[in-house]
């Protein structure tokens, strides 16, 4: 699948007015994104593709695994393998 905002997969936005369309085009041109803007006054505005590019979701952070000889995370002072590991 192509990256959003490229020639193969342009950003698609539906807005209600010419002024709003110009704002969207300005944002996309500044960022170098390819965009298709439709002006549809009778439908709700949909700029979800642009919002997705402006605020990308963060990847989940991996948790650090406790090794068998590390101190136990419960705070007992014992090694993990003697306390919580088994």
Buried (B, 14 or more C-beta within 10 A) or exposed (E): EEEBBEEEEBBBBBBBEEEBBEBBBEBBEEEEBBBEBEBEEEEEEBBEBBEEBEEEEEEEEEEEEBEEEEBBEEEEEEBBBEBEBE
